[in-house]
Amino acid sequence: MTEFGYFLSCEEFGPADLVEQARMAEDAGFGSLWISDHYHPWNGEQGQSPFVWSVIGALSQSCGLPVETAVTCPTVRIHPAVIAQAAATSQVMLDGRFRLGLGSGEALNEHILGDAWPPADVRLDMLEEAVEVIRRLFTGEEVTHRGRHYTVENARLYTLPDSPPPIDISAFGPKAADLASRIGDGFVSTAPDARLVDRFRSRDAGRPAYAATKVCWAESREEAVRTAHRLWPTEHLPGELDQILPTPAHFEQASTLVTEETVADAVACGPDPEEHARRLRAYVDAGFDAVHVGQIGPDQRGFFDFYRKEVLPLLRGNGSA
């Protein structure tokens, strides 16, 4: 039974809006929350980027859903020892309902301190070492670590949950999927790619896989396409551009290549529940255990009413939770 959750976008909404969306998601029948971890939005139209760990603290006091970062980069902007402390505290505040989603990151967020942005293979190596550091700190023991990328000296976490948060690894290609399979408790992605899910599960078929996708509900399909194209053309840039471009202005320049037709073909837009359900079933068919849906644009209440009344019943009638 596939679960459906809600994807909170820190790039598009401020902290108070995100907390209110979490309440609406719970009331609408969504089963969990993903929340993005960014320093910058992808473009100026999105226009927000609150500190995710502050928002998670507020979520822990405002709704009862599980929460996962999707995803945190623990390698450049924030040292993995600090991420370990933030994740352990989040697990305590959420009474064990927190998962730590980790990935190799984007220059957009990670270059801000002037550090060099390494190539993909180095980023994956850094991620593997960061996960090692985080897991050691989750034991509550004093940790001294001198590795290839990180140094930790006499570090110990004193505020610890009864059990550490699971660590899920993001992957969009075979090398990252192999790393996720080797070091992750779960797998996260935004593509309905059954081959990557199978590659992740090659070592352990029982581990969970989680996904997310963006949609745009509106009263007309044309309005929804315009909104999705204005706010999230960056979702449709090719290749490694989303990993190497350094500023929102660069993404705006690149996004001039993305047409409304491209967005209309790729995103569930408008008021047809069958179109939304069809897009989400692709993730179910690819083997994901949960799919998180993010509504593009300001009409969040209309989206939640639409999904509660029309889309989630269709999906549950198809054998999904």
C-alpha positions as CSV (number, residue, x, y, z in Angstrom):
1,M,0.0,0.0,0.0
2,T,1.6,3.2,-1.1
3,E,1.2,6.2,1.2
4,F,0.7,9.7,0.0
5,G,2.3,12.7,1.7
6,Y,2.7,16.4,1.2
7,F,5.9,18.1,0.1
8,L,6.5,21.5,1.8
9,S,8.5,23.9,-0.4
10,C,10.9,26.1,1.6
11,E,11.8,27.8,-1.7
12,E,8.2,29.1,-2.3
13,F,6.7,29.7,1.1
14,G,7.7,31.3,4.4
15,P,7.7,29.5,7.8
16,A,4.2,30.5,8.9
17,D,2.7,29.3,5.5
18,L,4.6,26.0,5.7
19,V,3.3,25.3,9.2
20,E,-0.3,26.1,8.1
21,Q,0.1,23.8,5.0
22,A,1.3,21.0,7.3
23,R,-1.9,21.3,9.3
24,M,-4.0,21.4,6.1
25,A,-2.2,18.3,4.8
26,E,-2.9,16.4,8.0
27,D,-6.6,17.4,7.8
28,A,-6.8,16.4,4.2
29,G,-5.6,12.9,4.9
30,F,-2.0,13.0,3.8
31,G,0.2,10.7,5.8
32,S,3.6,12.3,6.1
33,L,5.6,15.5,5.2
34,W,8.7,16.2,3.2
35,I,10.4,19.5,3.5
36,S,13.1,21.0,1.3
37,D,16.4,22.3,2.7
38,H,17.7,25.3,0.8
39,Y,19.7,28.4,1.4
40,H,18.4,30.0,-1.8
41,P,15.2,29.6,-3.9
42,W,15.7,28.3,-7.4
43,N,14.6,31.7,-8.8
44,G,13.3,35.0,-7.7
45,E,9.7,34.2,-8.5
46,Q,9.7,31.5,-5.7
47,G,11.0,34.1,-3.4
48,Q,11.6,32.3,0.0
49,S,14.1,30.2,1.8
50,P,13.5,29.8,5.6
51,F,16.0,27.8,7.7
52,V,14.6,24.3,7.6
53,W,15.5,23.3,11.2
54,S,13.6,26.1,12.7
55,V,10.5,25.2,10.6
56,I,10.8,21.5,11.7
57,G,10.8,22.6,15.3
58,A,7.5,24.5,14.6
59,L,6.1,21.5,12.8
60,S,6.8,19.3,15.7
61,Q,4.4,21.4,17.8
62,S,1.7,22.0,15.3
63,C,0.9,18.6,13.7
64,G,1.3,14.9,14.2
65,L,2.7,13.8,10.8
66,P,6.1,12.3,10.3
67,V,8.7,14.7,8.7
68,E,11.7,14.1,6.5
69,T,14.2,16.6,5.0
70,A,14.2,16.3,1.2
71,V,17.0,16.7,1.1
72,T,19.7,18.0,3.3
73,C,23.3,18.3,2.0
74,P,25.7,17.6,4.9
75,T,28.9,18.2,3.1
76,V,29.9,21.8,2.4
77,R,27.6,24.6,3.8
78,I,27.0,22.8,7.2
79,H,29.4,20.3,8.7
80,P,28.0,16.8,9.2
81,A,28.6,17.0,13.0
82,V,26.2,19.9,13.1
83,I,23.7,18.1,10.9
84,A,23.8,15.2,13.3
85,Q,22.9,17.4,16.2
86,A,20.0,19.1,14.3
87,A,18.7,15.7,13.2
88,A,18.9,14.1,16.7
89,T,17.0,17.1,18.2
90,S,14.4,16.9,15.4
91,Q,13.9,13.2,16.2
92,V,13.4,14.1,19.9
93,M,10.9,16.9,19.2
94,L,9.0,14.7,16.7
95,D,8.8,11.7,19.1
96,G,10.6,9.4,16.7
97,R,8.7,10.6,13.6
98,F,11.7,12.2,11.8
99,R,13.7,10.8,8.9
100,L,16.9,12.4,7.7
101,G,17.0,12.7,3.9
102,L,20.5,13.4,2.6
103,G,22.0,14.1,-0.8
104,S,25.1,15.5,-2.5
105,G,23.6,19.0,-2.9
106,E,23.7,21.8,-5.4
107,A,26.1,24.7,-5.9
108,L,23.1,27.0,-5.5
109,N,23.1,26.4,-1.8
110,E,26.5,25.1,-0.9
111,H,28.9,27.6,-2.5
112,I,27.8,30.5,-0.3
113,L,30.9,30.4,2.0
114,G,33.3,30.5,-0.9
115,D,34.2,26.9,-0.9
116,A,35.0,25.2,-4.1
117,W,32.2,23.1,-5.6
118,P,33.6,19.7,-6.2
119,P,32.8,17.3,-9.1
120,A,30.1,14.7,-8.7
121,D,32.4,11.8,-7.7
122,V,34.0,13.8,-5.0
123,R,30.6,15.0,-3.7
124,L,29.5,11.4,-3.4
125,D,32.7,10.5,-1.5
126,M,32.1,13.4,0.8
127,L,28.5,12.3,1.4
128,E,29.6,8.8,2.3
129,E,32.1,10.1,4.9
130,A,29.5,12.6,6.2
131,V,27.0,9.7,6.8
132,E,29.7,7.8,8.7
133,V,30.3,10.8,11.0
134,I,26.6,11.3,11.6
135,R,26.0,7.7,12.4
136,R,28.9,7.6,14.9
137,L,27.5,10.7,16.6
138,F,24.0,9.2,16.8
139,T,25.5,6.5,19.2
140,G,26.0,9.1,21.9
141,E,29.7,8.3,22.2
142,E,32.5,10.9,22.0
143,V,33.7,11.0,18.5
144,T,37.1,12.0,17.1
145,H,37.4,11.6,13.4
146,R,40.1,12.6,11.0
147,G,39.1,11.6,7.5
148,R,39.7,12.6,3.9
149,H,37.1,15.4,4.0
150,Y,36.1,16.0,7.7
151,T,37.7,16.4,11.1
152,V,35.7,16.0,14.3
153,E,37.4,16.3,17.7
154,N,35.9,15.3,21.0
155,A,32.3,15.7,19.8
156,R,29.4,14.1,21.6
157,L,25.6,14.5,21.3
158,Y,23.9,14.8,24.6
159,T,20.3,15.3,23.5
160,L,19.5,12.0,21.8
161,P,16.3,10.2,20.8
162,D,15.4,6.7,21.9
163,S,16.3,5.6,18.4
164,P,18.3,7.5,15.8
165,P,16.5,8.9,12.8
166,P,16.8,6.7,9.7
167,I,19.0,8.1,7.0
168,D,17.6,8.0,3.5
169,I,19.9,8.8,0.5
170,S,18.9,10.7,-2.6
171,A,19.9,9.4,-6.0
172,F,19.2,10.3,-9.6
173,G,21.8,8.2,-11.4
174,P,23.4,4.7,-11.0
175,K,26.4,5.8,-9.0
176,A,24.3,7.6,-6.4
177,A,21.9,4.7,-6.3
178,D,24.7,2.3,-5.6
179,L,25.9,4.6,-2.8
180,A,22.3,4.8,-1.4
181,S,22.2,1.0,-1.5
182,R,25.4,0.7,0.4
183,I,24.9,3.3,3.2
184,G,21.1,4.2,3.2
185,D,18.3,3.1,5.4
186,G,16.0,4.2,2.6
187,F,16.0,5.8,-0.9
188,V,14.6,9.1,-2.1
189,S,14.1,10.5,-5.5
190,T,11.8,12.6,-7.6
191,A,11.7,10.4,-10.7
192,P,9.4,7.4,-11.2
193,D,12.4,5.3,-12.3
194,A,11.9,1.6,-11.3
195,R,15.5,0.8,-12.4
196,L,16.9,3.1,-9.7
197,V,14.6,1.6,-7.1
198,D,15.6,-1.9,-8.0
199,R,19.3,-0.9,-8.0
200,F,18.9,0.5,-4.5
201,R,17.1,-2.6,-3.3
202,S,19.7,-5.0,-4.8
203,R,21.3,-5.4,-1.4
204,D,18.1,-5.5,0.7
205,A,14.7,-5.7,-1.0
206,G,12.9,-4.7,2.2
207,R,14.2,-1.1,2.5
208,P,11.8,1.7,1.7
209,A,11.8,4.1,-1.2
210,Y,10.2,7.5,-1.1
211,A,9.5,10.0,-3.9
212,A,8.0,13.4,-4.5
213,T,6.5,15.3,-7.4
214,K,5.1,18.7,-8.0
215,V,1.6,19.4,-9.3
216,C,-0.4,22.5,-9.9
217,W,-4.2,22.5,-9.2
218,A,-6.2,25.4,-10.6
219,E,-9.7,25.9,-11.9
220,S,-8.4,25.7,-15.5
221,R,-5.5,23.7,-16.9
222,E,-4.2,26.8,-18.8
223,E,-4.0,28.8,-15.5
224,A,-2.2,25.9,-13.8
225,V,0.3,25.6,-16.7
226,R,1.1,29.3,-16.5
227,T,1.6,29.2,-12.8
228,A,3.8,26.1,-12.9
229,H,5.9,27.6,-15.7
230,R,6.3,30.9,-13.9
231,L,7.4,29.4,-10.5
232,W,9.1,26.0,-11.3
233,P,10.6,26.0,-14.8
234,T,13.8,24.9,-13.1
235,E,12.4,21.4,-12.5
236,H,12.8,20.8,-16.3
237,L,16.4,21.9,-16.9
238,P,18.5,19.1,-18.5
239,G,21.5,17.3,-17.3
240,E,23.6,18.6,-14.4
241,L,22.6,22.3,-14.6
242,D,20.6,22.1,-11.3
243,Q,23.7,20.9,-9.5
244,I,26.3,23.4,-10.9
245,L,24.6,26.7,-11.4
246,P,25.5,29.0,-8.5
247,T,22.7,31.6,-8.2
248,P,19.0,32.1,-8.7
249,A,19.8,34.6,-11.5
250,H,21.7,31.8,-13.4
251,F,18.7,29.6,-13.1
252,E,16.4,32.3,-14.4
253,Q,18.7,32.7,-17.4
254,A,18.7,28.9,-18.1
255,S,15.0,28.7,-17.6
256,T,14.3,30.9,-20.6
257,L,14.8,27.6,-22.6
258,V,11.9,25.9,-20.8
259,T,8.6,26.4,-22.6
260,E,5.0,26.2,-21.2
261,E,4.6,23.2,-23.5
262,T,7.4,21.4,-21.7
263,V,5.8,22.1,-18.4
264,A,2.4,21.0,-19.6
265,D,3.8,17.7,-20.8
266,A,5.7,17.0,-17.5
267,V,3.4,18.3,-14.7
268,A,-0.1,17.3,-13.6
269,C,-1.9,20.7,-14.1
270,G,-5.5,21.7,-13.7
271,P,-8.7,20.3,-12.2
272,D,-8.8,16.8,-13.8
273,P,-8.4,14.3,-10.9
274,E,-7.6,11.5,-13.3
275,E,-4.6,13.4,-14.7
276,H,-3.2,13.9,-11.1
277,A,-3.9,10.3,-10.2
278,R,-2.3,9.0,-13.4
279,R,0.9,10.9,-12.7
280,L,1.1,9.6,-9.1
281,R,0.4,6.0,-10.1
282,A,3.7,6.1,-12.2
283,Y,5.5,6.3,-8.8
284,V,3.4,3.5,-7.4
285,D,4.2,1.3,-10.4
286,A,7.9,2.1,-10.0
287,G,7.9,0.6,-6.5
288,F,7.9,3.6,-4.2
289,D,6.4,3.1,-0.7
290,A,5.4,6.8,-0.4
291,V,4.9,9.7,-2.8
292,H,4.9,13.3,-1.6
293,V,2.9,15.8,-3.6
294,G,3.8,19.5,-3.7
295,Q,1.3,22.1,-4.9
296,I,2.8,24.9,-7.0
297,G,1.4,28.3,-6.3
298,P,-0.6,30.1,-3.7
299,D,-3.9,28.3,-3.8
300,Q,-3.0,25.7,-1.2
301,R,-6.5,25.4,0.3
302,G,-8.1,24.7,-3.1
303,F,-5.4,22.1,-3.7
304,F,-6.1,20.3,-0.4
305,D,-9.8,20.3,-0.9
306,F,-9.3,18.9,-4.4
307,Y,-7.0,16.1,-3.3
308,R,-9.1,15.3,-0.2
309,K,-12.4,15.0,-2.2
310,E,-11.3,13.8,-5.6
311,V,-7.7,12.6,-6.0
312,L,-6.8,10.6,-2.8
313,P,-10.1,8.6,-3.1
314,L,-9.1,7.6,-6.7
315,L,-5.7,6.5,-5.6
316,R,-6.9,4.6,-2.6
317,G,-9.5,2.9,-4.7
318,N,-6.6,1.7,-6.9
319,G,-5.0,-0.1,-3.9
320,S,-2.9,2.8,-2.6
321,A,-3.1,4.1,0.9
